[in-house]
């Protein structure tokens, strides 16, 4: 995994979900989240990113000056972009949250795109998710012991979600079209529609996290 990629995870219990600290564009999106738990996780994710970016920008930056925008001009969901005092910051960002935990990944510049995902082990049902697995992935899951299948399924699903975030060019999420070369190690790869990315797996107590790193088309412009 490239050394430039960094990540942080945090329990949302340690982050104050303060709606008033959001920028107007962020409040509009946050206001559409009806579930209070998901809304708190969403705010916590932005809070972690803003605090981290302030560390990187130095003493002159304040969280109130940073906006994390994840919608385009048509209201469609896009990868998060960070703006400081109205200027786009040169970091690729991915934010994911689940089960009161936030995972944030950052990469500098325009050369790489990243995607992150978290999947709680509790409630994962391997047989129900098998329909979206490639034959190779299904064999890898089914060769495991009963106790390992849930973990492998959660890791595989997180890998597909993270890979989609790093690789997609506007197409809808189709997990069966994302092929993951999985193993018992921490570092995997994935491919979709001729594009590929590296995957790094994280074990976070009762969750599995995956960070995907792909070359950005913008880096060649």
C-alpha positions in Angstrom: 0.0 0.0 0.0 1.4 3.5 -0.9 2.8 5.2 2.1 1.0 8.4 1.1 -2.3 6.9 2.1 -3.3 7.6 5.7 -6.4 6.6 7.7 -8.0 7.2 11.0 -10.8 5.4 12.8 -12.7 6.7 15.8 -15.8 5.9 17.8 -18.6 8.3 17.3 -19.0 8.3 21.1 -16.0 10.6 21.3 -17.3 13.2 18.7 -19.9 15.8 19.5 -22.5 15.8 16.7 -22.8 19.6 16.5 -25.1 20.5 13.6 -24.3 24.2 14.0 -20.7 23.7 13.0 -21.6 22.4 9.5 -21.4 24.7 6.4 -24.6 25.5 4.6 -24.0 22.9 1.9 -23.4 20.2 4.5 -26.5 21.1 6.5 -28.6 20.6 3.4 -27.4 17.0 3.0 -27.4 16.3 6.7 -30.9 17.5 7.0 -32.1 14.8 4.6 -30.8 12.0 6.9 -33.8 11.0 8.9 -32.2 8.3 11.2 -30.6 10.0 14.2 -27.9 7.4 14.6 -26.8 7.7 10.9 -27.0 11.5 11.2 -24.7 11.5 14.2 -22.2 9.2 12.3 -22.4 11.4 9.3 -21.5 14.5 11.3 -18.8 12.6 13.2 -17.1 11.7 9.9 -17.0 15.3 8.7 -15.7 16.3 12.1 -12.8 13.9 12.0 -11.9 15.0 8.5 -12.0 18.7 9.3 -9.9 18.3 12.5 -7.4 16.2 10.6 -7.1 18.7 7.7 -6.6 21.5 10.2 -3.6 19.6 11.6 -2.2 19.4 8.0 -3.0 23.0 7.1 -1.4 24.4 10.2 -2.4 26.9 13.0 -4.1 29.2 10.6 -6.9 26.8 9.8 -10.2 26.3 11.7 -12.8 23.6 11.2 -15.5 26.2 10.7 -13.7 27.3 7.5 -13.7 23.8 6.0 -16.5 22.3 4.0 -16.7 18.6 3.0 -18.9 18.5 -0.1 -20.2 15.1 -1.4 -22.8 16.3 -3.9 -22.3 17.7 -7.4 -24.3 20.6 -8.9 -27.2 18.3 -9.8 -27.5 16.9 -6.2 -25.9 13.6 -7.1 -23.6 11.8 -4.6 -19.9 12.1 -5.5 -16.6 11.4 -3.7 -16.1 13.9 -0.8 -14.1 17.0 -1.7 -12.7 19.4 0.9 -12.8 23.2 0.5 -11.0 25.7 2.8 -12.2 29.3 2.5 -13.8 28.3 -0.8 -10.7 26.8 -2.3 -10.5 23.1 -3.2 -7.9 21.3 -1.1 -5.5 18.8 -2.8 -6.6 15.6 -1.0 -8.5 12.6 -2.1 -10.9 11.7 0.8 -13.2 8.8 1.6 -15.4 8.7 4.7 -17.4 5.6 5.9 -19.3 4.9 9.1 -21.1 2.0 10.7 -22.0 0.7 14.1 -20.9 3.9 15.9 -17.5 3.9 14.2 -16.0 6.3 11.6 -13.2 5.4 9.2 -11.5 8.2 7.2 -8.8 7.8 4.5 -6.8 10.6 2.9 -4.3 10.7 0.0 -2.6 13.9 -1.2 -2.7 15.2 -4.7 -4.7 14.1 -7.8 -2.7 11.0 -8.7 -4.7 8.6 -6.6 -8.3 8.0 -5.7 -9.3 6.2 -2.5 -12.4 4.5 -1.2 -13.1 3.2 2.3 -15.8 1.0 3.7 -16.8 -0.5 7.0 -18.9 -3.7 7.6 -20.0 -4.9 11.0 -19.6 -8.6 11.5 -22.8 -8.9 13.4 -25.8 -9.6 11.1 -23.7 -10.7 8.1 -25.4 -13.6 6.3 -23.0 -15.3 3.8 -25.6 -17.2 1.9 -27.6 -14.0 1.3 -24.6 -12.1 -0.1 -23.3 -15.0 -2.2 -25.4 -14.0 -5.2 -23.0 -11.0 -5.7 -19.8 -13.1 -5.5 -17.8 -14.3 -8.4 -17.2 -18.1 -8.5 -13.7 -17.6 -7.2 -14.9 -15.4 -4.3 -17.6 -17.8 -3.4 -15.2 -20.7 -3.2 -12.9 -18.7 -0.9 -15.8 -18.0 1.4 -17.2 -21.6 1.4 -13.8 -23.2 2.0 -13.6 -21.5 5.3 -14.8 -22.9 8.6 -18.3 -21.9 9.7 -16.8 -19.4 12.1 -14.6 -17.8 9.4 -17.3 -17.5 6.7 -18.9 -14.4 8.3 -15.6 -12.6 8.5 -14.7 -13.5 5.0 -18.1 -12.4 3.7 -17.9 -9.1 5.6 -14.3 -8.4 4.3 -15.3 -9.3 0.8 -18.3 -7.0 0.8 -16.3 -4.1 2.3 -13.7 -4.7 -0.4 -16.3 -4.4 -3.2 -17.8 -1.2 -1.7 -14.3 0.4 -1.2 -13.2 -0.6 -4.7 -16.4 0.9 -6.2 -15.7 4.2 -4.5 -12.1 4.3 -5.8 -12.8 3.0 -9.3 -16.3 4.2 -10.4 -16.7 6.7 -13.2 -20.3 7.4 -12.5 -21.7 4.0 -13.1 -24.1 2.4 -10.5 -22.8 0.0 -7.9 -22.8 -3.5 -9.3 -20.9 -5.7 -6.8 -21.0 -8.8 -9.1 -18.9 -6.8 -11.7 -16.1 -6.1 -9.1 -13.7 -9.0 -8.9 -11.7 -9.2 -5.7 -8.5 -11.3 -5.5 -8.8 -12.2 -1.8 -6.6 -14.1 0.6 -5.9 -14.4 4.3 -3.4 -11.6 4.1 -4.1 -7.9 4.6 -3.4 -6.7 1.1 -5.7 -7.6 -1.8 -6.5 -6.3 -5.3 -9.7 -5.7 -7.1 -10.7 -5.1 -10.8 -13.8 -3.7 -12.4 -14.4 -2.8 -16.1 -10.7 -2.9 -16.9 -9.7 -0.7 -14.0 -7.8 -2.0 -10.9 -7.0 -1.0 -7.4 -5.1 -2.1 -4.3 -7.0 -3.0 -1.2 -5.8 -2.9 2.4 -7.9 -4.7 5.1 -8.3 -3.5 8.6 -9.7 -5.4 11.6 -11.5 -2.9 13.9 -12.9 -5.0 16.8 -16.4 -6.0 15.6 -16.0 -4.5 12.1 -14.0 -5.1 9.0 -12.6 -2.1 7.2 -11.1 -1.9 3.7 -9.3 1.0 2.0 -9.0 0.9 -1.8 -6.3 2.9 -3.7 -6.5 3.4 -7.5 -4.7 5.6 -10.0 -6.8 8.7 -10.8 -7.5 9.6 -14.4 -7.2 13.2 -13.3 -3.6 12.6 -12.4 -2.7 12.3 -16.1 -4.4 15.6 -17.1 
